[in-house]
Amino acid sequence: MINNLLMMQPEGQDANPLMSFLPLLLIVVVFYFFMIRPQMKRQKEVRKFRESLAKGDKVVTTGGIYGRIVEVKETTIVLEIAKDIHIKVDKNGIIKDMSDAPQQR
C-alpha cells in the first residue's frame, strides 16, 4: 500500500528515466570508491612489492614461514628458513617484507 503511494505520480507528468536509474547509479559509484578502487590499489602495491624482491630480503610467506631470500627467479624464489635449509616458494606466496618489523626475542 505504501509502496503504491510512493510510486504514484501526479497526473500529466511523465516519469524521468534518469530518476529511475539514479539509485542504481549511486550504488555503483559507492561500490567503486569504497570497495573496488581500494582493492585495485592494494593489488598494485602487492604486485610492485613482489617485483622488487631481492636477494637478502627477509620475508613471510602466506603460510607463515619466515625466511631470507637466497635466490630470485622469474616466478619462484628460494628461501633460507634456517641455517643451510632452503625451500622453493612461488612469488605469489610472499606477503610481507620483514626488514622493517621490530625484532622479537
Order of alpha helices (4+ residues) and beta strands (2+ residues): alpha-alpha-alpha-beta-beta-beta-beta-beta
